[in-house]
């Protein structure tokens, strides 16, 4: 009687698993991006009225939210990229890591 562990998964099952995994990664990245955009929009609306009642022009205080948001998004994308590489999806994992580097560069650009 053959063991179930000796059976090789069929190409259809492997493609279905890869497709579901890629869809899950896409949904997670879109949700994280939407959360960052929503948080930054709400923060921007709150900062519009920071100097409303003053006669002299004032400089708003330093806002670390964009740096933290884009840094957290870069970290999430980087972790999914590494997980994809570990699971054997080289192209998708590499694209995720390139996107991570772009987001990290954007986060560092927000520092100034």
Secondary structure, DSSP 8 states (H G I E B T S, - for coil): ---GGG----HHHHHHHHHHHHHHHHHHHHHHHHHHHHHHHHHHHHHHTTTTT-SS--------HHHHHHHHHHHHHHHHHHHHHHTT-HHHHHHHHHHHHHHHHHHHHTT-
